[in-house]
Amino acid sequence: MMLFMKLHLKAKLTSLVMLAIVGLFTACKKYPENDLWFKSPESAFKSGKLTAFTVDGADSIPMWNAIYNTYPYNGFPAQLPFNISDAFWRIDNKYDIIESTFGDGSYHFFSNKKYIYIYFKMAVLTNNQPPNYNIFYTAESNWKILRLTKNGIFRIQRTYNNKVYEMEFD
């Protein structure tokens, strides 16, 4: 009888451990669309180019290209035609710095690294003309991380003025 109770208890503990392991791997996705299992967000967040920018699902890259290809920017930074997707974004993970042709700033992860705070100041472009718009829409912003992969694909989302903004860097 005692042996039967020990085996029964052992079987229950084994089942409980297996259930916990399966639950860990299926329910603990930090980002909705990720393949980042055993890598920190800081090491996965890399430098790259802006590959997608949407506002309420509409592609906004043509709008930014139009802004920087007309007066007063006239093809900033002195090339025609300007394409925002060609601009390189450098991320310094050691000092949490973001640098681009457009300006520079800083960032940090928060809320269990599910969100990122970005401070970004646009650079004075041509003819000492300060930019009218910030690429992140405000100098300081909080973005939800939708995707962060070990290959460095980074997708963020923000709601501002009742519009949903999404940016993806690769």
C-alpha positions as CSV (number, residue, x, y, z in Angstrom):
1,M,0.0,0.0,0.0
2,M,2.8,2.4,0.9
3,L,4.6,1.6,-2.3
4,F,1.5,2.4,-4.3
5,M,1.1,5.8,-2.6
6,K,4.7,6.7,-3.3
7,L,4.4,5.7,-7.0
8,H,1.1,7.7,-7.2
9,L,2.7,10.8,-5.7
10,K,5.8,10.5,-7.9
11,A,3.5,10.2,-11.0
12,K,1.6,13.3,-9.9
13,L,4.8,15.3,-9.4
14,T,6.2,14.2,-12.7
15,S,3.0,15.3,-14.5
16,L,3.0,18.6,-12.7
17,V,6.6,19.3,-13.7
18,M,6.0,18.4,-17.3
19,L,2.9,20.6,-17.4
20,A,4.9,23.5,-16.0
21,I,7.6,23.1,-18.6
22,V,5.1,23.0,-21.5
23,G,3.4,26.0,-20.0
24,L,6.6,27.9,-19.8
25,F,7.5,27.5,-23.4
26,T,4.0,28.2,-24.8
27,A,2.8,31.0,-22.5
28,C,5.9,33.1,-21.8
29,K,6.3,35.0,-25.1
30,K,7.3,38.4,-24.1
31,Y,6.6,39.8,-27.6
32,P,3.6,38.7,-29.6
33,E,5.7,37.9,-32.8
34,N,9.1,36.8,-31.6
35,D,11.7,34.1,-31.8
36,L,13.8,35.5,-29.0
37,W,14.0,32.7,-26.4
38,F,17.3,32.9,-24.6
39,K,18.6,36.3,-25.8
40,S,18.2,39.6,-24.0
41,P,16.3,42.4,-25.8
42,E,19.4,44.7,-25.5
43,S,21.5,42.3,-27.4
44,A,18.9,41.6,-30.1
45,F,18.1,45.3,-30.7
46,K,20.5,46.2,-33.5
47,S,21.3,48.9,-36.0
48,G,19.6,48.8,-39.3
49,K,17.2,50.6,-41.6
50,L,13.5,51.6,-41.3
51,T,11.7,48.9,-43.4
52,A,8.1,49.8,-42.6
53,F,6.2,52.8,-41.2
54,T,2.4,52.7,-41.0
55,V,-0.2,55.0,-39.6
56,D,-3.5,53.2,-39.1
57,G,-2.3,50.5,-41.5
58,A,-1.4,53.0,-44.3
59,D,2.2,53.1,-45.5
60,S,3.7,56.4,-44.4
61,I,7.2,56.1,-46.0
62,P,6.0,57.9,-49.2
63,M,4.8,60.8,-47.0
64,W,8.2,61.1,-45.3
65,N,10.0,60.9,-48.6
66,A,7.7,63.7,-50.0
67,I,8.5,65.9,-46.9
68,Y,12.2,65.5,-47.3
69,N,12.2,65.9,-51.1
70,T,10.5,69.3,-51.1
71,Y,11.2,72.8,-49.8
72,P,12.9,73.6,-47.4
73,Y,14.7,70.3,-47.2
74,N,15.1,69.7,-51.0
75,G,16.4,66.2,-50.9
76,F,18.1,66.3,-47.5
77,P,21.0,65.6,-47.1
78,A,21.8,66.9,-50.6
79,Q,20.8,63.9,-52.7
80,L,17.8,63.6,-54.9
81,P,15.6,61.8,-54.5
82,F,15.7,61.2,-50.8
83,N,14.4,57.8,-49.5
84,I,13.8,57.4,-45.8
85,S,14.2,53.7,-46.1
86,D,17.9,54.2,-47.1
87,A,18.7,56.1,-43.9
88,F,20.7,54.0,-41.4
89,W,19.9,53.9,-37.7
90,R,22.8,53.1,-35.4
91,I,22.0,51.6,-32.0
92,D,24.6,51.8,-29.3
93,N,23.6,49.1,-26.8
94,K,26.4,50.0,-24.4
95,Y,25.2,53.6,-23.8
96,D,21.5,53.2,-25.0
97,I,22.0,55.7,-27.8
98,I,20.1,56.0,-31.1
99,E,21.8,57.9,-34.0
100,S,20.5,58.5,-37.5
101,T,20.8,61.0,-40.4
102,F,17.7,62.6,-38.8
103,G,19.1,63.2,-35.4
104,D,19.9,61.3,-32.2
105,G,18.6,60.4,-28.9
106,S,18.4,57.6,-26.3
107,Y,16.2,54.7,-25.3
108,H,15.5,52.3,-22.5
109,F,13.3,49.3,-22.0
110,F,10.7,49.2,-19.2
111,S,7.7,47.2,-18.0
112,N,9.6,43.9,-18.1
113,K,11.1,44.9,-21.4
114,K,7.7,44.8,-23.2
115,Y,7.9,48.6,-23.9
116,I,10.6,51.0,-25.0
117,Y,11.0,54.7,-24.1
118,I,12.5,56.7,-26.9
119,Y,13.9,60.2,-26.7
120,F,14.8,61.5,-30.1
121,K,15.7,65.0,-31.2
122,M,15.6,65.8,-34.9
123,A,18.8,67.2,-36.4
124,V,18.9,70.7,-38.0
125,L,19.0,69.7,-41.6
126,T,19.8,72.0,-44.6
127,N,20.0,75.8,-44.4
128,N,19.8,75.7,-40.6
129,Q,16.2,74.8,-41.1
130,P,14.8,73.0,-38.0
131,P,12.5,70.1,-38.9
132,N,8.8,70.6,-38.5
133,Y,8.1,67.0,-37.7
134,N,9.7,64.4,-35.4
135,I,10.0,60.9,-37.0
136,F,8.6,59.5,-33.7
137,Y,6.0,62.4,-33.7
138,T,7.1,63.6,-30.3
139,A,10.5,64.0,-28.8
140,E,9.6,61.6,-26.0
141,S,7.5,58.6,-26.6
142,N,6.7,55.1,-25.3
143,W,6.3,52.3,-27.7
144,K,5.0,48.8,-27.3
145,I,7.3,46.1,-28.6
146,L,5.5,43.9,-31.0
147,R,8.4,42.0,-32.5
148,L,12.0,41.5,-31.6
149,T,13.9,38.6,-33.1
150,K,17.3,37.2,-32.7
151,N,18.1,38.5,-36.3
152,G,17.4,42.0,-35.2
153,I,14.0,42.7,-36.7
154,F,12.4,45.2,-34.3
155,R,8.7,46.3,-34.6
156,I,7.2,48.8,-32.3
157,Q,3.7,50.3,-32.0
158,R,2.3,53.5,-30.4
159,T,-1.1,55.1,-30.2
160,Y,-1.0,58.9,-30.5
161,N,-3.8,61.3,-31.3
162,N,-6.1,58.3,-31.7
163,K,-3.9,56.9,-34.5
164,V,-1.9,53.7,-34.4
165,Y,1.7,54.1,-35.5
166,E,4.0,51.1,-36.3
167,M,7.6,51.2,-37.2
168,E,9.8,48.3,-38.1
169,F,13.6,48.3,-38.3
170,D,15.7,45.5,-39.8
